[in-house]
């Protein structure tokens, strides 16, 4: 199943990581209209092994080569105006939704900046990274990730705590 449906393995890895640190409820939404799809829990059993034998695990090895190298991670971006102010809608590609390769988050952010240099204001990168890490997990088919330059720049941990929307819920 891991080879035929790699996105499911990615989802399980992230969900297990969130559960292990107690962040899954926090990451359950990246906006008020985004309910968490979690209906159960995942448990991992580790059995003692001798020092010579490998520890059993359900996680696969990190790929040594980027499977999406050369492919865009962001399809397009669009600015809109809302009641609160401007909003940048970021539309990821299928590769952008599925990749877990180290550094792909920064590569995708650079693609956003290449499409709209106006996105490079304080707080926008943290919002993007929050969506990259959490919205892809919680709502993998969400059409766009919404970034707002008027939101306060509070740092990445506080942005995650605010469900990617520091300064108030998305309207």
Phi and psi in degrees as GROMACS dihedral restraints (atoms count N, CA, C in turn):
[ dihedral_restraints ]
;  ai    aj    ak    al  type     phi  dphi    fc
    3     4     5     6     1   -62.8    20    10
    4     5     6     7     1   -35.0    20    10
    6     7     8     9     1   -81.1    20    10
    7     8     9    10     1   -37.2    20    10
    9    10    11    12     1   -76.8    20    10
   10    11    12    13     1   -34.1    20    10
   12    13    14    15     1  -127.0    20    10
   13    14    15    16     1    69.7    20    10
   15    16    17    18     1   -62.6    20    10
   16    17    18    19     1   -28.3    20    10
   18    19    20    21     1   -66.2    20    10
   19    20    21    22     1   -28.6    20    10
   21    22    23    24     1   -68.7    20    10
   22    23    24    25     1   -39.1    20    10
   24    25    26    27     1   -65.1    20    10
   25    26    27    28     1   -41.5    20    10
   27    28    29    30     1   -60.7    20    10
   28    29    30    31     1   -46.1    20    10
   30    31    32    33     1   -59.3    20    10
   31    32    33    34     1   -45.4    20    10
   33    34    35    36     1   -63.8    20    10
   34    35    36    37     1   -40.6    20    10
   36    37    38    39     1   -61.2    20    10
   37    38    39    40     1   -47.9    20    10
   39    40    41    42     1   -67.3    20    10
   40    41    42    43     1   -40.9    20    10
   42    43    44    45     1   -63.2    20    10
   43    44    45    46     1   -41.6    20    10
   45    46    47    48     1   -63.2    20    10
   46    47    48    49     1   -40.6    20    10
   48    49    50    51     1   -65.4    20    10
   49    50    51    52     1   -41.8    20    10
   51    52    53    54     1   -65.0    20    10
   52    53    54    55     1   -42.5    20    10
   54    55    56    57     1   -64.0    20    10
   55    56    57    58     1   -38.3    20    10
   57    58    59    60     1   -66.4    20    10
   58    59    60    61     1   -27.7    20    10
   60    61    62    63     1  -108.5    20    10
   61    62    63    64     1     5.9    20    10
   63    64    65    66     1    73.8    20    10
   64    65    66    67     1    22.6    20    10
   66    67    68    69     1   -97.6    20    10
   67    68    69    70     1    -7.0    20    10
   69    70    71    72     1   -58.1    20    10
   70    71    72    73     1   -45.0    20    10
   72    73    74    75     1   -61.3    20    10
   73    74    75    76     1   -35.9    20    10
   75    76    77    78     1   -66.0    20    10
   76    77    78    79     1   -38.3    20    10
   78    79    80    81     1   -88.2    20    10
   79    80    81    82     1     9.3    20    10
   81    82    83    84     1   -64.4    20    10
   82    83    84    85     1   -18.8    20    10
   84    85    86    87     1  -152.8    20    10
   85    86    87    88     1   148.2    20    10
   87    88    89    90     1  -119.3    20    10
   88    89    90    91     1    47.5    20    10
   90    91    92    93     1   148.3    20    10
   91    92    93    94     1   161.2    20    10
   93    94    95    96     1   -70.4    20    10
   94    95    96    97     1   -23.7    20    10
   96    97    98    99     1  -100.4    20    10
   97    98    99   100     1    24.6    20    10
   99   100   101   102     1  -122.3    20    10
  100   101   102   103     1    83.6    20    10
  102   103   104   105     1   -68.4    20    10
  103   104   105   106     1   150.8    20    10
  105   106   107   108     1   -74.8    20    10
  106   107   108   109     1   133.7    20    10
  108   109   110   111     1   -85.2    20    10
  109   110   111   112     1     7.2    20    10
  111   112   113   114     1   -76.3    20    10
  112   113   114   115     1   125.0    20    10
  114   115   116   117     1  -120.1    20    10
  115   116   117   118     1    -6.9    20    10
  117   118   119   120     1  -153.0    20    10
  118   119   120   121     1  -172.4    20    10
  120   121   122   123     1  -123.2    20    10
  121   122   123   124     1   159.8    20    10
  123   124   125   126     1  -110.6    20    10
  124   125   126   127     1   133.6    20    10
  126   127   128   129     1  -119.9    20    10
  127   128   129   130     1   147.6    20    10
  129   130   131   132     1  -123.5    20    10
  130   131   132   133     1   130.1    20    10
  132   133   134   135     1  -107.6    20    10
  133   134   135   136     1   126.9    20    10
  135   136   137   138     1  -111.1    20    10
  136   137   138   139     1   125.8    20    10
  138   139   140   141     1  -105.4    20    10
  139   140   141   142     1   142.9    20    10
  141   142   143   144     1   -61.1    20    10
  142   143   144   145     1   143.2    20    10
  144   145   146   147     1  -133.5    20    10
  145   146   147   148     1   162.8    20    10
  147   148   149   150     1   -73.7    20    10
  148   149   150   151     1   156.1    20    10
  150   151   152   153     1   -58.4    20    10
  151   152   153   154     1   -25.3    20    10
  153   154   155   156     1   -82.0    20    10
  154   155   156   157     1   -18.8    20    10
  156   157   158   159     1   -98.8    20    10
  157   158   159   160     1   147.8    20    10
  159   160   161   162     1   -70.4    20    10
  160   161   162   163     1   152.9    20    10
  162   163   164   165     1   -77.9    20    10
  163   164   165   166     1   128.1    20    10
  165   166   167   168     1   -66.5    20    10
  166   167   168   169     1   142.2    20    10
  168   169   170   171     1  -150.2    20    10
  169   170   171   172     1   153.2    20    10
  171   172   173   174     1   -97.3    20    10
  172   173   174   175     1    -7.9    20    10
  174   175   176   177     1   -85.2    20    10
  175   176   177   178     1   134.5    20    10
  177   178   179   180     1   -82.0    20    10
  178   179   180   181     1   169.0    20    10
  180   181   182   183     1   -72.8    20    10
  181   182   183   184     1   149.5    20    10
  183   184   185   186     1   -67.9    20    10
  184   185   186   187     1   135.9    20    10
  186   187   188   189     1   -62.0    20    10
  187   188   189   190     1   143.3    20    10
  189   190   191   192     1   -86.6    20    10
  190   191   192   193     1   -16.3    20    10
  192   193   194   195     1  -128.5    20    10
  193   194   195   196     1   141.9    20    10
  195   196   197   198     1   -67.9    20    10
  196   197   198   199     1   113.9    20    10
  198   199   200   201     1   -68.7    20    10
  199   200   201   202     1   -13.9    20    10
  201   202   203   204     1  -114.4    20    10
  202   203   204   205     1    19.2    20    10
  204   205   206   207     1   -57.2    20    10
  205   206   207   208     1   135.8    20    10
  207   208   209   210     1    82.8    20    10
  208   209   210   211     1    -8.4    20    10
  210   211   212   213     1   -99.3    20    10
  211   212   213   214     1   140.8    20    10
  213   214   215   216     1   -67.6    20    10
  214   215   216   217     1   146.6    20    10
  216   217   218   219     1  -102.2    20    10
  217   218   219   220     1   -18.8    20    10
  219   220   221   222     1  -120.8    20    10
  220   221   222   223     1   124.6    20    10
  222   223   224   225     1   -75.0    20    10
  223   224   225   226     1   -54.8    20    10
  225   226   227   228     1  -163.4    20    10
  226   227   228   229     1   168.2    20    10
  228   229   230   231     1  -129.7    20    10
  229   230   231   232     1   151.5    20    10
  231   232   233   234     1  -141.9    20    10
  232   233   234   235     1   130.5    20    10
  234   235   236   237     1   -87.7    20    10
  235   236   237   238     1   137.2    20    10
  237   238   239   240     1  -131.3    20    10
  238   239   240   241     1   166.9    20    10
  240   241   242   243     1  -113.5    20    10
  241   242   243   244     1   132.5    20    10
  243   244   245   246     1  -121.1    20    10
  244   245   246   247     1   176.5    20    10
  246   247   248   249     1   -59.3    20    10
  247   248   249   250     1   -29.7    20    10
  249   250   251   252     1   -89.9    20    10
  250   251   252   253     1   -20.1    20    10
  252   253   254   255     1   142.1    20    10
  253   254   255   256     1  -166.0    20    10
  255   256   257   258     1   -68.9    20    10
  256   257   258   259     1   151.7    20    10
  258   259   260   261     1  -140.0    20    10
  259   260   261   262     1   132.8    20    10
  261   262   263   264     1  -101.4    20    10
  262   263   264   265     1   119.2    20    10
  264   265   266   267     1   -93.1    20    10
  265   266   267   268     1   122.1    20    10
  267   268   269   270     1  -106.4    20    10
  268   269   270   271     1   121.0    20    10
  270   271   272   273     1  -105.5    20    10
  271   272   273   274     1   105.9    20    10
  273   274   275   276     1   -76.2    20    10
  274   275   276   277     1   154.7    20    10
  276   277   278   279     1   -81.6    20    10
  277   278   279   280     1   174.6    20    10
  279   280   281   282     1   -62.0    20    10
  280   281   282   283     1   -38.7    20    10
  282   283   284   285     1   -62.3    20    10
  283   284   285   286     1   -40.3    20    10
  285   286   287   288     1   -65.6    20    10
  286   287   288   289     1   -28.2    20    10
  288   289   290   291     1   -78.8    20    10
  289   290   291   292     1   -26.3    20    10
  291   292   293   294     1  -105.2    20    10
  292   293   294   295     1   -25.3    20    10
  294   295   296   297     1   -67.6    20    10
  295   296   297   298     1   142.6    20    10
  297   298   299   300     1  -127.3    20    10
  298   299   300   301     1    12.7    20    10
  300   301   302   303     1   -65.6    20    10
  301   302   303   304     1   136.5    20    10
  303   304   305   306     1   -56.0    20    10
  304   305   306   307     1   133.7    20    10
  306   307   308   309     1    88.6    20    10
  307   308   309   310     1    -8.0    20    10
  309   310   311   312     1   -66.0    20    10
  310   311   312   313     1   -29.2    20    10
  312   313   314   315     1   -61.9    20    10
  313   314   315   316     1   -44.5    20    10
  315   316   317   318     1   -70.2    20    10
  316   317   318   319     1   -37.1    20    10
  318   319   320   321     1   -61.5    20    10
  319   320   321   322     1   -42.3    20    10
  321   322   323   324     1   -65.6    20    10
  322   323   324   325     1   -41.2    20    10
  324   325   326   327     1   -61.4    20    10
  325   326   327   328     1   -39.5    20    10
  327   328   329   330     1   -64.0    20    10
  328   329   330   331     1   -33.7    20    10
  330   331   332   333     1   -66.1    20    10
  331   332   333   334     1   -38.8    20    10
  333   334   335   336     1   -61.3    20    10
  334   335   336   337     1   -48.8    20    10
  336   337   338   339     1   -62.5    20    10
  337   338   339   340     1   -34.7    20    10
  339   340   341   342     1   -66.8    20    10
  340   341   342   343     1   -30.4    20    10
  342   343   344   345     1   -86.0    20    10
  343   344   345   346     1   -25.6    20    10
  345   346   347   348     1  -155.7    20    10
  346   347   348   349     1    99.7    20    10
  348   349   350   351     1   -63.2    20    10
  349   350   351   352     1   -22.8    20    10
  351   352   353   354     1   -65.0    20    10
  352   353   354   355     1   -12.4    20    10
  354   355   356   357     1   -75.6    20    10
  355   356   357   358     1   -13.7    20    10
  357   358   359   360     1   -82.4    20    10
  358   359   360   361     1    48.7    20    10
  360   361   362   363     1  -108.4    20    10
  361   362   363   364     1   157.2    20    10
  363   364   365   366     1   -52.8    20    10
  364   365   366   367     1   134.4    20    10
  366   367   368   369     1    95.2    20    10
  367   368   369   370     1   -27.6    20    10
  369   370   371   372     1   -67.5    20    10
  370   371   372   373     1   -39.6    20    10
  372   373   374   375     1   -63.3    20    10
  373   374   375   376     1   -42.4    20    10
  375   376   377   378     1   -62.5    20    10
  376   377   378   379     1   -40.0    20    10
  378   379   380   381     1   -62.5    20    10
  379   380   381   382     1   -43.9    20    10
  381   382   383   384     1   -61.8    20    10
  382   383   384   385     1   -48.4    20    10
  384   385   386   387     1   -62.6    20    10
  385   386   387   388     1   -34.9    20    10
  387   388   389   390     1   -62.0    20    10
  388   389   390   391     1   -46.9    20    10
  390   391   392   393     1   -64.5    20    10
  391   392   393   394     1   -40.7    20    10
  393   394   395   396     1   -59.1    20    10
  394   395   396   397     1   -45.2    20    10
  396   397   398   399     1   -81.1    20    10
  397   398   399   400     1   -41.0    20    10
  399   400   401   402     1  -106.1    20    10
  400   401   402   403     1   -44.1    20    10
  402   403   404   405     1   -65.5    20    10
  403   404   405   406     1   -34.9    20    10
  405   406   407   408     1   -62.6    20    10
  406   407   408   409     1   -32.2    20    10
  408   409   410   411     1   -78.0    20    10
  409   410   411   412     1   -50.2    20    10
  411   412   413   414     1   -76.4    20    10
  412   413   414   415     1   -40.0    20    10
  414   415   416   417     1  -136.7    20    10
  415   416   417   418     1    73.3    20    10
  417   418   419   420     1   -62.7    20    10
  418   419   420   421     1   -21.1    20    10
  420   421   422   423     1  -100.7    20    10
  421   422   423   424     1     7.7    20    10
  423   424   425   426     1   -57.1    20    10
  424   425   426   427     1   127.1    20    10
  426   427   428   429     1   -59.6    20    10
  427   428   429   430     1   -43.0    20    10
  429   430   431   432     1  -139.6    20    10
  430   431   432   433     1   159.4    20    10
  432   433   434   435     1  -107.6    20    10
  433   434   435   436     1   128.9    20    10
  435   436   437   438     1  -100.7    20    10
  436   437   438   439     1   123.3    20    10
  438   439   440   441     1  -119.5    20    10
  439   440   441   442     1   134.6    20    10
  441   442   443   444     1  -123.7    20    10
  442   443   444   445     1   122.5    20    10
  444   445   446   447     1   -69.8    20    10
  445   446   447   448     1   -18.4    20    10
  447   448   449   450     1   -79.8    20    10
  448   449   450   451     1   -11.5    20    10
  450   451   452   453     1   -70.8    20    10
  451   452   453   454     1   147.7    20    10
  453   454   455   456     1   -68.0    20    10
  454   455   456   457     1   144.5    20    10
  456   457   458   459     1   -83.7    20    10
  457   458   459   460     1   102.0    20    10
  459   460   461   462     1  -112.1    20    10
  460   461   462   463     1     2.7    20    10
  462   463   464   465     1    91.2    20    10
  463   464   465   466     1   159.3    20    10
  465   466   467   468     1   -62.3    20    10
  466   467   468   469     1   -49.5    20    10
  468   469   470   471     1   -57.5    20    10
  469   470   471   472     1   -42.5    20    10
  471   472   473   474     1   -69.7    20    10
  472   473   474   475     1   -31.9    20    10
  474   475   476   477     1   -65.0    20    10
  475   476   477   478     1   -43.0    20    10
  477   478   479   480     1   -63.7    20    10
  478   479   480   481     1   -43.7    20    10
  480   481   482   483     1   -59.3    20    10
  481   482   483   484     1   -32.8    20    10
  483   484   485   486     1   -86.7    20    10
  484   485   486   487     1    14.5    20    10
  486   487   488   489     1    57.4    20    10
  487   488   489   490     1    42.2    20    10
  489   490   491   492     1    74.0    20    10
  490   491   492   493     1     3.7    20    10
  492   493   494   495     1  -127.9    20    10
  493   494   495   496     1    66.7    20    10
  495   496   497   498     1   -64.7    20    10
  496   497   498   499     1   144.9    20    10
  498   499   500   501     1    90.4    20    10
  499   500   501   502     1     4.1    20    10
  501   502   503   504     1   133.3    20    10
  502   503   504   505     1   160.0    20    10
  504   505   506   507     1   -68.9    20    10
  505   506   507   508     1   158.9    20    10
  507   508   509   510     1   -73.8    20    10
  508   509   510   511     1   136.0    20    10
